[in-house]
Amino acid sequence: MAGLSTRERLDVEWTCAKLTHRFAQLLDGGDWDGVSDLFARDGALYRPSAPDEPVKGRAAIRAAYHARPAAKVTQHFITNTVVDVTSATEATGVCYILMYTATPGEGVLKADAVETLGRYHDRFVLEDGTWKFLERRGSVSMKTVG
C-alpha cells in the first residue's frame, strides 16, 4: 500500500479486525450504545437477518438495537477475519460468524437447536482519529436445525 509503512498497514489491519470482535462482544453483552459507537456517524448496518434493509446512521443503529426484543440471548463467534487496507483512511474486510441463541434464564443456558452461519463484509473508515465501521453487511449462508 503506497503511503503506508508495513507497520502502519499491520496496525490498521489489527485495529479493524479487533473492531469485528468488539462488535460481537458488545452485541452479546447487550451494550447497544457501545455497538452503535463502533460505527461512523453516517455508517450503515445490514443485519444478517435482514440483509436488504439498511439501518443508516449511528443514532438509527442505536435505536434499532434498543428496540430489539429481549427474548433471546446470543453468542457470536467471529473467525477467518481478513482486512485489506485500501488507503490511509479506508479498509475493507470479511469475517465469518457462527451464532447460537438461547432463552434467558439462570445458570448455564440451553442453546437452541439452530446454529446460524454467515459472514460480514465490512468497510472501515478512519473518523476523527478512530477506526469505525462505515458499512457492515451481514448475510446468512447456512442454518442447522435440531
N, C-alpha and C positions, 0 to 999 in steps of 0.2 A: 504494500500500500504506500503510494507516494505521499511524502509529507509526514508520515508517522514512523518512528523507530520500531524495531521489533518489540522492544519492551512496552512502548505505548500501545501498540496493537494488541499485545497479550493482556495488558491491563484492561482494555476495553472489552475484549472477549470474556475475561474472567468476571468483570463487573456486570455485564449483560447476562451471562449465564447465572450468576448469583441472583439477579433480578427475577429470573424464571422460578428459581427455587423459593425465594422470599414470597412470591405471589402465592405459591401453593401453601406455604406455612401460614400466611395471614388468612387465606381463604378458609383453610381447615380450622383455624382458630376463631373464625367469625369476626375478624377485625376488618370490617367493611371500609372504615375510614383509611386504615393502613393500605388496603388493597387499592383503593382509588388513588391514593397518593403516589403509587408507583407509576401512574400514567401522566403523560404530558397534559397540559391544560386542555388541549384540543384532541387528546388521544381518543382512540376508538377501540371498543371491545366487542368481539363477535364470539359469544359463548358457544362452546361445542354443542350444546343442546339447541341452539338457535343460530346456526352459522350464517343465515341470511338477514339477520336482524341486528344491525349495529347499534351499540349504545355509545353515543358520542359525547365526549367532554367529561372531565373529572367529576363534576357535580352530578351529571346524569348516571355515571357509573356508580358513584356513592349511593344515590337514591335507589338504583336498581337492586343493589345488594341489600340495602336496608329493607326493601320491600320483599325480599326473598323469604319464603316460609321457613320456619324454624323446625320443621317436622323431620329433617334429616341431618345426620352427622356425616361429614365426608372426610376421606383421607386420600389425598392425591400423591402419586409417585411420579417424579419427573426424571426422565432418563434420555440418553442419546442426544444431549444438548450440543448443538453446533452453532457457533456465532461467527459471522463473516463481517468484518469491518469494511464499510464501503467508503468512508471518509472520516475526517477527524470528529465529525459531529453526527454521523449516522452509521447504523449497523443493521444487519438482518440476522434472523436466527430461526431455528426449528428445534422443537423438543417433542418427545413422545410423552404421553400421560397414561397412567393407569389409575382409575378411580374406584374406590369402594364407598358404599354408603351403608348406614345403619340407622336404626331408630334411636333417638336419645334415651338414655337411661343411666343407671348407676353401675359402677364397676366396669368389667370388660364387656364391651358391646358385641352382639352377634351381628356380623356383617350380612347384608342382604345377599341373595344368591347371584345377583347381577354384577358382573365386572365390566366396566366400560373402558375401552382403549381408544386412544385418539392421538391427536397432535395439535400443537400450536405453531403457527407461522407468525413470527414477530418482526416488527420494525421498531428499532430503538432510535432515540434521538437524545442528544446532549442538550438539556434545557436548564439554563441558569446554573451551569456547572455540575449538574447531576444527570446521570443516565436514567431515562424513563422509557416506558412503552409508548410509542406513537400509535402503534396498531398491534392488536393481539387477536389473531384469527384462529379460533378453535374449531376442530372438527372431530366427529366420532367415526372410527373406522371399523370397530368390532364391538360386540357385546356378547357376553356369555350369560346364559340363563339357566339357573338351577340345574 
